[in-house]
Amino acid sequence: MTRNIELEELLFSYAAGHLSQEEAVVVATHLALCPESRKRLADFEVLQAFLADDGADEPVLPSEQLADVLCVLDEPVAPVAPEKSGAEVEDNRIPKPLREYLDKSLENLAWRFKFPGVREYALGDRRSSKKISLLRIEENASIPSHTHQGSELTLVLSGGFTDSRDHFGRGDVCIADTTVDHRPVADPGEPCFCLAVTDGSVRLTGPYGRIFDKITGR
Ligand code: ZN
């Protein structure tokens, strides 16, 4: 995955405490897997403290200023020791921040059919406007082409997938919104397990979307 401004903005919002609980779980899990983002977060926390001391009511930088800050902060990252887990579930693919939500290994969860080759395990409060779930995408299977009515964060826990923009492997976060129409395809060789949060509904596009629109008269 290529690091992008959307990921930096996400980390900055996390440092500022502006994310929903569901989004924060995704970011915390990503941080457990990504030393570079942990370094970034430490920088952002210093910035947040500085902005708070400076009396700013709303310690968030606009995107253009954030881009300037990121250039200054763009230094090599020191290696970080692998995280030790103290959790009950014996599954090394599940980073510590996610373990308190799961009492079984990934294979043993009560997966439900979502699309051919794709199964889902819902987490969190179903009444929340943000939907958080785990996805299991079988090797070479795809999530049908779709776009989003809100934001979508998808963190890869195991395996990987490719969409029209990039390849995402373990620890990478795929960030999508209303401007993105994509069809994630899992890598060959193993299932891809992901943690996803969506805000607002997803709208099918492509062949499935045309059939859906025809049936529903949209
Ligand atoms: Zn999507």
py3Dmol code that shows the C-alpha trace and the ligand (Angstrom):
import py3Dmol

protein = """\
ATOM      1  CA  MET A   1       0.000   0.000   0.000  1.00  0.00           C
ATOM      2  CA  THR A   2       1.216   3.475  -0.812  1.00  0.00           C
ATOM      3  CA  ARG A   3       0.943   5.795   2.178  1.00  0.00           C
ATOM      4  CA  ASN A   4      -1.431   8.612   1.363  1.00  0.00           C
ATOM      5  CA  ILE A   5      -2.833  11.819   2.790  1.00  0.00           C
ATOM      6  CA  GLU A   6      -6.087  10.066   3.749  1.00  0.00           C
ATOM      7  CA  LEU A   7      -4.208   7.735   6.108  1.00  0.00           C
ATOM      8  CA  GLU A   8      -2.314  10.649   7.634  1.00  0.00           C
ATOM      9  CA  GLU A   9      -5.586  12.532   8.168  1.00  0.00           C
ATOM     10  CA  LEU A  10      -7.059   9.439   9.789  1.00  0.00           C
ATOM     11  CA  LEU A  11      -4.118   9.180  12.209  1.00  0.00           C
ATOM     12  CA  PHE A  12      -4.346  12.891  12.934  1.00  0.00           C
ATOM     13  CA  SER A  13      -8.057  12.561  13.753  1.00  0.00           C
ATOM     14  CA  TYR A  14      -7.242   9.562  15.982  1.00  0.00           C
ATOM     15  CA  ALA A  15      -4.639  11.619  17.866  1.00  0.00           C
ATOM     16  CA  ALA A  16      -7.230  14.384  18.280  1.00  0.00           C
ATOM     17  CA  GLY A  17      -9.826  11.916  19.613  1.00  0.00           C
ATOM     18  CA  HIS A  18     -12.229  12.759  16.797  1.00  0.00           C
ATOM     19  CA  LEU A  19     -12.969   9.243  15.529  1.00  0.00           C
ATOM     20  CA  SER A  20     -15.956   7.092  16.392  1.00  0.00           C
ATOM     21  CA  GLN A  21     -15.335   4.069  18.609  1.00  0.00           C
ATOM     22  CA  GLU A  22     -15.610   1.756  15.592  1.00  0.00           C
ATOM     23  CA  GLU A  23     -13.101   3.765  13.545  1.00  0.00           C
ATOM     24  CA  ALA A  24     -10.783   4.009  16.539  1.00  0.00           C
ATOM     25  CA  VAL A  25     -10.714   0.190  16.837  1.00  0.00           C
ATOM     26  CA  VAL A  26      -9.622  -0.060  13.195  1.00  0.00           C
ATOM     27  CA  VAL A  27      -6.896   2.548  13.673  1.00  0.00           C
ATOM     28  CA  ALA A  28      -5.667   1.022  16.955  1.00  0.00           C
ATOM     29  CA  THR A  29      -5.455  -2.390  15.246  1.00  0.00           C
ATOM     30  CA  HIS A  30      -3.626  -0.857  12.289  1.00  0.00           C
ATOM     31  CA  LEU A  31      -1.172   0.838  14.684  1.00  0.00           C
ATOM     32  CA  ALA A  32      -0.394  -2.522  16.293  1.00  0.00           C
ATOM     33  CA  LEU A  33       0.745  -3.751  12.864  1.00  0.00           C
ATOM     34  CA  CYS A  34       2.446  -0.651  11.436  1.00  0.00           C
ATOM     35  CA  PRO A  35       5.593   0.852  13.023  1.00  0.00           C
ATOM     36  CA  GLU A  36       5.582   3.756  10.565  1.00  0.00           C
ATOM     37  CA  SER A  37       2.085   4.810  11.645  1.00  0.00           C
ATOM     38  CA  ARG A  38       3.056   4.480  15.320  1.00  0.00           C
ATOM     39  CA  LYS A  39       5.877   6.930  14.668  1.00  0.00           C
ATOM     40  CA  ARG A  40       3.475   9.263  12.839  1.00  0.00           C
ATOM     41  CA  LEU A  41       0.980   9.083  15.689  1.00  0.00           C
ATOM     42  CA  ALA A  42       3.671  10.033  18.213  1.00  0.00           C
ATOM     43  CA  ASP A  43       4.450  13.098  16.077  1.00  0.00           C
ATOM     44  CA  PHE A  44       0.770  14.002  15.835  1.00  0.00           C
ATOM     45  CA  GLU A  45       0.290  13.637  19.588  1.00  0.00           C
ATOM     46  CA  VAL A  46       3.100  16.148  20.119  1.00  0.00           C
ATOM     47  CA  LEU A  47       1.393  18.464  17.634  1.00  0.00           C
ATOM     48  CA  GLN A  48      -1.957  18.055  19.369  1.00  0.00           C
ATOM     49  CA  ALA A  49      -0.389  18.891  22.733  1.00  0.00           C
ATOM     50  CA  PHE A  50       1.272  21.940  21.184  1.00  0.00           C
ATOM     51  CA  LEU A  51      -1.988  23.121  19.587  1.00  0.00           C
ATOM     52  CA  ALA A  52      -3.885  22.573  22.843  1.00  0.00           C
ATOM     53  CA  ASP A  53      -1.273  24.592  24.764  1.00  0.00           C
ATOM     54  CA  ASP A  54      -1.566  27.292  22.137  1.00  0.00           C
ATOM     55  CA  GLY A  55      -5.216  27.763  23.088  1.00  0.00           C
ATOM     56  CA  ALA A  56      -6.716  26.399  19.870  1.00  0.00           C
ATOM     57  CA  ASP A  57     -10.370  25.464  20.356  1.00  0.00           C
ATOM     58  CA  GLU A  58     -10.336  22.946  17.531  1.00  0.00           C
ATOM     59  CA  PRO A  59      -6.883  21.350  17.234  1.00  0.00           C
ATOM     60  CA  VAL A  60      -7.239  20.089  13.674  1.00  0.00           C
ATOM     61  CA  LEU A  61      -5.191  21.304  10.742  1.00  0.00           C
ATOM     62  CA  PRO A  62      -6.744  21.845   7.321  1.00  0.00           C
ATOM     63  CA  SER A  63      -5.513  19.345   4.692  1.00  0.00           C
ATOM     64  CA  GLU A  64      -3.149  21.781   2.977  1.00  0.00           C
ATOM     65  CA  GLN A  65      -1.416  22.660   6.247  1.00  0.00           C
ATOM     66  CA  LEU A  66      -1.320  19.022   7.232  1.00  0.00           C
ATOM     67  CA  ALA A  67       0.469  18.190   3.973  1.00  0.00           C
ATOM     68  CA  ASP A  68       3.154  20.785   4.851  1.00  0.00           C
ATOM     69  CA  VAL A  69       3.538  19.336   8.333  1.00  0.00           C
ATOM     70  CA  LEU A  70       3.887  15.828   6.920  1.00  0.00           C
ATOM     71  CA  CYS A  71       6.791  16.926   4.685  1.00  0.00           C
ATOM     72  CA  VAL A  72       8.650  18.167   7.772  1.00  0.00           C
ATOM     73  CA  LEU A  73       7.899  14.995   9.712  1.00  0.00           C
ATOM     74  CA  ASP A  74       8.828  12.649   6.888  1.00  0.00           C
ATOM     75  CA  GLU A  75      11.885  11.056   8.505  1.00  0.00           C
ATOM     76  CA  PRO A  76      13.115   7.442   8.520  1.00  0.00           C
ATOM     77  CA  VAL A  77      11.363   5.185  11.009  1.00  0.00           C
ATOM     78  CA  ALA A  78      13.322   3.238  13.605  1.00  0.00           C
ATOM     79  CA  PRO A  79      12.511  -0.485  13.808  1.00  0.00           C
ATOM     80  CA  VAL A  80      10.073  -1.395  16.576  1.00  0.00           C
ATOM     81  CA  ALA A  81       9.989  -4.732  18.388  1.00  0.00           C
ATOM     82  CA  PRO A  82       7.023  -6.988  17.573  1.00  0.00           C
ATOM     83  CA  GLU A  83       4.098  -6.547  19.904  1.00  0.00           C
ATOM     84  CA  LYS A  84       3.589  -9.151  22.609  1.00  0.00           C
ATOM     85  CA  SER A  85       0.081 -10.413  23.110  1.00  0.00           C
ATOM     86  CA  GLY A  86      -1.528 -11.139  26.446  1.00  0.00           C
ATOM     87  CA  ALA A  87      -4.870 -12.175  25.032  1.00  0.00           C
ATOM     88  CA  GLU A  88      -6.815 -15.394  25.473  1.00  0.00           C
ATOM     89  CA  VAL A  89      -7.387 -16.209  21.816  1.00  0.00           C
ATOM     90  CA  GLU A  90      -4.494 -18.081  20.262  1.00  0.00           C
ATOM     91  CA  ASP A  91      -4.517 -16.476  16.835  1.00  0.00           C
ATOM     92  CA  ASN A  92      -1.498 -14.414  15.870  1.00  0.00           C
ATOM     93  CA  ARG A  93      -3.441 -12.783  13.047  1.00  0.00           C
ATOM     94  CA  ILE A  94      -5.602 -10.916  15.583  1.00  0.00           C
ATOM     95  CA  PRO A  95      -3.700  -7.912  16.996  1.00  0.00           C
ATOM     96  CA  LYS A  96      -4.214  -7.035  20.642  1.00  0.00           C
ATOM     97  CA  PRO A  97      -6.673  -4.088  20.215  1.00  0.00           C
ATOM     98  CA  LEU A  98      -9.079  -6.406  18.400  1.00  0.00           C
ATOM     99  CA  ARG A  99      -8.804  -9.366  20.765  1.00  0.00           C
ATOM    100  CA  GLU A 100     -11.223  -8.044  23.365  1.00  0.00           C
ATOM    101  CA  TYR A 101     -13.950  -8.194  20.689  1.00  0.00           C
ATOM    102  CA  LEU A 102     -13.321 -11.831  19.786  1.00  0.00           C
ATOM    103  CA  ASP A 103     -13.470 -15.021  21.789  1.00  0.00           C
ATOM    104  CA  LYS A 104     -12.574 -17.396  18.963  1.00  0.00           C
ATOM    105  CA  SER A 105      -9.935 -17.723  16.285  1.00  0.00           C
ATOM    106  CA  LEU A 106     -10.819 -16.315  12.854  1.00  0.00           C
ATOM    107  CA  GLU A 107     -11.710 -19.742  11.437  1.00  0.00           C
ATOM    108  CA  ASN A 108     -14.103 -20.535  14.304  1.00  0.00           C
ATOM    109  CA  LEU A 109     -16.269 -17.407  14.229  1.00  0.00           C
ATOM    110  CA  ALA A 110     -19.943 -17.741  13.238  1.00  0.00           C
ATOM    111  CA  TRP A 111     -19.497 -16.388   9.705  1.00  0.00           C
ATOM    112  CA  ARG A 112     -22.577 -15.504   7.637  1.00  0.00           C
ATOM    113  CA  PHE A 113     -22.894 -15.510   3.860  1.00  0.00           C
ATOM    114  CA  LYS A 114     -22.553 -12.045   2.288  1.00  0.00           C
ATOM    115  CA  PHE A 115     -21.630 -12.620  -1.382  1.00  0.00           C
ATOM    116  CA  PRO A 116     -20.353 -15.722  -3.211  1.00  0.00           C
ATOM    117  CA  GLY A 117     -16.852 -16.261  -1.755  1.00  0.00           C
ATOM    118  CA  VAL A 118     -17.369 -13.576   0.911  1.00  0.00           C
ATOM    119  CA  ARG A 119     -18.558 -14.096   4.486  1.00  0.00           C
ATOM    120  CA  GLU A 120     -19.123 -11.591   7.283  1.00  0.00           C
ATOM    121  CA  TYR A 121     -19.009 -11.588  11.090  1.00  0.00           C
ATOM    122  CA  ALA A 122     -20.687  -8.532  12.657  1.00  0.00           C
ATOM    123  CA  LEU A 123     -19.083  -6.824  15.649  1.00  0.00           C
ATOM    124  CA  GLY A 124     -20.218  -3.965  17.832  1.00  0.00           C
ATOM    125  CA  ASP A 125     -23.553  -2.301  18.412  1.00  0.00           C
ATOM    126  CA  ARG A 126     -25.992  -2.850  15.535  1.00  0.00           C
ATOM    127  CA  ARG A 127     -27.839   0.372  16.494  1.00  0.00           C
ATOM    128  CA  SER A 128     -24.732   2.447  15.790  1.00  0.00           C
ATOM    129  CA  SER A 129     -24.662   4.391  12.518  1.00  0.00           C
ATOM    130  CA  LYS A 130     -21.211   2.882  11.921  1.00  0.00           C
ATOM    131  CA  LYS A 131     -21.175  -0.772  10.989  1.00  0.00           C
ATOM    132  CA  ILE A 132     -18.108  -2.749  12.067  1.00  0.00           C
ATOM    133  CA  SER A 133     -17.527  -6.305  10.910  1.00  0.00           C
ATOM    134  CA  LEU A 134     -14.941  -8.848   9.921  1.00  0.00           C
ATOM    135  CA  LEU A 135     -14.843 -10.088   6.346  1.00  0.00           C
ATOM    136  CA  ARG A 136     -13.518 -13.367   5.040  1.00  0.00           C
ATOM    137  CA  ILE A 137     -12.850 -13.248   1.296  1.00  0.00           C
ATOM    138  CA  GLU A 138     -11.806 -16.568  -0.222  1.00  0.00           C
ATOM    139  CA  GLU A 139      -8.715 -16.603  -2.432  1.00  0.00           C
ATOM    140  CA  ASN A 140      -9.361 -14.943  -5.828  1.00  0.00           C
ATOM    141  CA  ALA A 141     -12.930 -14.063  -4.779  1.00  0.00           C
ATOM    142  CA  SER A 142     -14.111 -10.481  -4.985  1.00  0.00           C
ATOM    143  CA  ILE A 143     -16.485  -8.065  -3.345  1.00  0.00           C
ATOM    144  CA  PRO A 144     -18.789  -6.880  -6.173  1.00  0.00           C
ATOM    145  CA  SER A 145     -18.151  -3.411  -7.615  1.00  0.00           C
ATOM    146  CA  HIS A 146     -19.595  -0.799  -5.301  1.00  0.00           C
ATOM    147  CA  THR A 147     -19.383   2.781  -4.179  1.00  0.00           C
ATOM    148  CA  HIS A 148     -20.167   4.309  -0.779  1.00  0.00           C
ATOM    149  CA  GLN A 149     -22.651   6.791   0.590  1.00  0.00           C
ATOM    150  CA  GLY A 150     -20.250   7.546   3.426  1.00  0.00           C
ATOM    151  CA  SER A 151     -16.764   6.494   4.448  1.00  0.00           C
ATOM    152  CA  GLU A 152     -15.322   2.974   4.535  1.00  0.00           C
ATOM    153  CA  LEU A 153     -12.172   1.766   6.303  1.00  0.00           C
ATOM    154  CA  THR A 154     -10.947  -1.754   5.568  1.00  0.00           C
ATOM    155  CA  LEU A 155      -7.932  -3.103   7.465  1.00  0.00           C
ATOM    156  CA  VAL A 156      -6.273  -6.292   6.223  1.00  0.00           C
ATOM    157  CA  LEU A 157      -5.565  -8.776   9.043  1.00  0.00           C
ATOM    158  CA  SER A 158      -4.345 -11.665   6.916  1.00  0.00           C
ATOM    159  CA  GLY A 159      -3.772 -12.288   3.199  1.00  0.00           C
ATOM    160  CA  GLY A 160      -4.377  -9.334   0.919  1.00  0.00           C
ATOM    161  CA  PHE A 161      -6.519  -7.810  -1.810  1.00  0.00           C
ATOM    162  CA  THR A 162      -6.216  -5.503  -4.779  1.00  0.00           C
ATOM    163  CA  ASP A 163      -8.626  -2.852  -6.002  1.00  0.00           C
ATOM    164  CA  SER A 164      -8.432  -0.376  -8.868  1.00  0.00           C
ATOM    165  CA  ARG A 165      -6.043   1.817  -6.878  1.00  0.00           C
ATOM    166  CA  ASP A 166      -3.592  -0.344  -4.960  1.00  0.00           C
ATOM    167  CA  HIS A 167      -2.674  -3.654  -3.324  1.00  0.00           C
ATOM    168  CA  PHE A 168      -3.390  -3.981   0.397  1.00  0.00           C
ATOM    169  CA  GLY A 169      -1.549  -6.498   2.602  1.00  0.00           C
ATOM    170  CA  ARG A 170      -1.557  -7.293   6.325  1.00  0.00           C
ATOM    171  CA  GLY A 171      -1.760  -4.079   8.351  1.00  0.00           C
ATOM    172  CA  ASP A 172      -2.751  -1.866   5.414  1.00  0.00           C
ATOM    173  CA  VAL A 173      -5.897   0.272   5.539  1.00  0.00           C
ATOM    174  CA  CYS A 174      -8.006   0.768   2.413  1.00  0.00           C
ATOM    175  CA  ILE A 175      -9.837   4.099   2.728  1.00  0.00           C
ATOM    176  CA  ALA A 176     -12.821   4.727   0.464  1.00  0.00           C
ATOM    177  CA  ASP A 177     -15.611   7.298   0.224  1.00  0.00           C
ATOM    178  CA  THR A 178     -18.254   8.557  -2.187  1.00  0.00           C
ATOM    179  CA  THR A 179     -15.585   9.249  -4.835  1.00  0.00           C
ATOM    180  CA  VAL A 180     -14.347   5.647  -4.932  1.00  0.00           C
ATOM    181  CA  ASP A 181     -15.945   2.870  -7.004  1.00  0.00           C
ATOM    182  CA  HIS A 182     -14.005  -0.357  -6.490  1.00  0.00           C
ATOM    183  CA  ARG A 183     -14.036  -4.144  -6.655  1.00  0.00           C
ATOM    184  CA  PRO A 184     -11.600  -5.619  -4.110  1.00  0.00           C
ATOM    185  CA  VAL A 185     -10.189  -8.985  -5.276  1.00  0.00           C
ATOM    186  CA  ALA A 186      -8.466 -11.294  -2.750  1.00  0.00           C
ATOM    187  CA  ASP A 187      -4.958 -12.537  -3.454  1.00  0.00           C
ATOM    188  CA  PRO A 188      -4.456 -16.157  -4.544  1.00  0.00           C
ATOM    189  CA  GLY A 189      -3.151 -18.736  -2.092  1.00  0.00           C
ATOM    190  CA  GLU A 190      -5.128 -18.015   1.089  1.00  0.00           C
ATOM    191  CA  PRO A 191      -8.331 -16.341   2.339  1.00  0.00           C
ATOM    192  CA  CYS A 192      -8.154 -12.638   3.092  1.00  0.00           C
ATOM    193  CA  PHE A 193      -9.442 -11.607   6.540  1.00  0.00           C
ATOM    194  CA  CYS A 194     -10.308  -7.924   7.009  1.00  0.00           C
ATOM    195  CA  LEU A 195     -11.787  -5.624   9.630  1.00  0.00           C
ATOM    196  CA  ALA A 196     -14.138  -3.088   8.038  1.00  0.00           C
ATOM    197  CA  VAL A 197     -16.087  -0.061   9.238  1.00  0.00           C
ATOM    198  CA  THR A 198     -18.665   1.614   7.041  1.00  0.00           C
ATOM    199  CA  ASP A 199     -20.549   4.832   7.690  1.00  0.00           C
ATOM    200  CA  GLY A 200     -23.671   4.903   5.555  1.00  0.00           C
ATOM    201  CA  SER A 201     -24.734   2.284   3.083  1.00  0.00           C
ATOM    202  CA  VAL A 202     -22.826   0.744   0.201  1.00  0.00           C
ATOM    203  CA  ARG A 203     -24.320   0.919  -3.308  1.00  0.00           C
ATOM    204  CA  LEU A 204     -23.614  -1.855  -5.805  1.00  0.00           C
ATOM    205  CA  THR A 205     -22.394  -0.738  -9.225  1.00  0.00           C
ATOM    206  CA  GLY A 206     -21.243  -2.846 -12.202  1.00  0.00           C
ATOM    207  CA  PRO A 207     -23.343  -5.854 -13.392  1.00  0.00           C
ATOM    208  CA  TYR A 208     -24.795  -6.620  -9.935  1.00  0.00           C
ATOM    209  CA  GLY A 209     -25.677  -2.955  -9.470  1.00  0.00           C
ATOM    210  CA  ARG A 210     -27.525  -2.856 -12.813  1.00  0.00           C
ATOM    211  CA  ILE A 211     -29.542  -5.963 -11.874  1.00  0.00           C
ATOM    212  CA  PHE A 212     -30.267  -4.534  -8.424  1.00  0.00           C
ATOM    213  CA  ASP A 213     -31.368  -1.191  -9.865  1.00  0.00           C
ATOM    214  CA  LYS A 214     -33.631  -2.980 -12.361  1.00  0.00           C
ATOM    215  CA  ILE A 215     -35.288  -5.108  -9.689  1.00  0.00           C
ATOM    216  CA  THR A 216     -35.785  -2.199  -7.311  1.00  0.00           C
ATOM    217  CA  GLY A 217     -36.801   0.242 -10.056  1.00  0.00           C
ATOM    218  CA  ARG A 218     -34.074   2.765  -9.264  1.00  0.00           C
TER     219      ARG A 218
END
"""
ligand_1 = """\
1
ZN
Zn -15.696 -0.276 -0.625
"""
view = py3Dmol.view(width=600, height=400)
view.addModel(protein, "pdb")
view.setStyle({"model": 0}, {"cartoon": {"style": "trace"}})
view.addModel(ligand_1, "xyz")
view.setStyle({"model": 1}, {"stick": {}})
view.zoomTo()
view.show()
